[in-house]
Each structure stands twice: as C-alpha cells, then as structure tokens.
Amino acid sequence: ELLLQAVLFLASALVVVPLSIRLGFGSVLGYLVAGMLIGPSALGFVTDVNAVLHIAELGIMLMMFIIGIEMDVRKLWNLRRSIFGHGGAQVLLCAVLLALAFIALGANWRVGGAAGFAL
C-alpha cells in the first residue's frame, strides 16, 4: 500500500511539475498541484490522509532544506529593507482589515483590534 502510494506521488510529480515549469509557474506550485490532484478532494487516489502524513512532513522538511541551500545570503541581505518594509506593511494592512471586519460584525473596537492583530 505504502509503496503504491509512493509510486503514485512520484508519477504525478513527474507529470505535473514539468508542465508547471513549462507554463512558467515554477516547480513548487507544480508539486502542490500534483498533491491536490491525487488527494481526497480531487481524484481521490489517496483517501487516508493520516497514513501519508509523515511522508508529507518529511517532504516539507526536504523542500525547506533545498530552499535554504539555494538561498543567496548576499541577495537576501540586499533585499532586507524591501522584505521587512513590504512584509511589515502586509501584516499591518491585514491586521487592520481583520480588525475592521470584526468591528463591522459587531465586536468592540478593543476586541476587533486584538483579534485582527492576533490573526
């Protein structure tokens, strides 16, 4: 059972990832789409999600390791202002919008602000 699922994972990745790269979306999105296609929500080849959870966690760790290896520290250092500026602005904007949504739903402004910044 586990070997069959591993072959299914690899086969779907071999089909979807090159297609994703050819379309210009990148390999990471291709792996995600391949997983969604064979999962229980789409084609249903994998129905027991708990059985493959450990393999999925291992795959995520390996993907993060590969991203870390390919990361150029000098480029990251040069982009620090942009990363923290845009990232901080995005967090602040999302927090304010969530706070306003909570307030619009009838929450107190303190509760809305706390919930918006907590989420």
Contacts in CASP RR format, 6 or more apart in sequence:
PFRMAT RR
TARGET T0000
AUTHOR 0000-0000-0000
METHOD contacts of the structure
MODEL  1
ELLLQAVLFLASALVVVPLSIRLGFGSVLGYLVAGMLIGPSALGFVTDVN
AVLHIAELGIMLMMFIIGIEMDVRKLWNLRRSIFGHGGAQVLLCAVLLAL
AFIALGANWRVGGAAGFAL
1 51 0 8 1.000
2 51 0 8 1.000
5 46 0 8 1.000
5 51 0 8 1.000
5 52 0 8 1.000
5 55 0 8 1.000
6 55 0 8 1.000
8 38 0 8 1.000
8 45 0 8 1.000
8 46 0 8 1.000
9 34 0 8 1.000
9 35 0 8 1.000
9 38 0 8 1.000
9 55 0 8 1.000
12 34 0 8 1.000
12 35 0 8 1.000
12 37 0 8 1.000
12 38 0 8 1.000
13 30 0 8 1.000
13 31 0 8 1.000
13 34 0 8 1.000
15 34 0 8 1.000
16 30 0 8 1.000
16 31 0 8 1.000
16 33 0 8 1.000
16 34 0 8 1.000
16 37 0 8 1.000
17 27 0 8 1.000
17 30 0 8 1.000
17 31 0 8 1.000
17 34 0 8 1.000
19 30 0 8 1.000
20 26 0 8 1.000
20 27 0 8 1.000
20 29 0 8 1.000
20 30 0 8 1.000
20 33 0 8 1.000
21 27 0 8 1.000
21 30 0 8 1.000
28 63 0 8 1.000
31 63 0 8 1.000
36 42 0 8 1.000
37 43 0 8 1.000
38 44 0 8 1.000
38 45 0 8 1.000
38 46 0 8 1.000
39 45 0 8 1.000
39 46 0 8 1.000
39 47 0 8 1.000
39 49 0 8 1.000
40 46 0 8 1.000
40 47 0 8 1.000
40 49 0 8 1.000
46 52 0 8 1.000
76 83 0 8 1.000
95 113 0 8 1.000
95 116 0 8 1.000
95 117 0 8 1.000
95 119 0 8 1.000
96 116 0 8 1.000
98 112 0 8 1.000
98 115 0 8 1.000
98 116 0 8 1.000
98 119 0 8 1.000
99 109 0 8 1.000
99 112 0 8 1.000
99 113 0 8 1.000
99 115 0 8 1.000
99 116 0 8 1.000
99 117 0 8 1.000
102 111 0 8 1.000
102 112 0 8 1.000
102 113 0 8 1.000
102 115 0 8 1.000
102 116 0 8 1.000
103 109 0 8 1.000
103 112 0 8 1.000
103 113 0 8 1.000
107 115 0 8 1.000
END
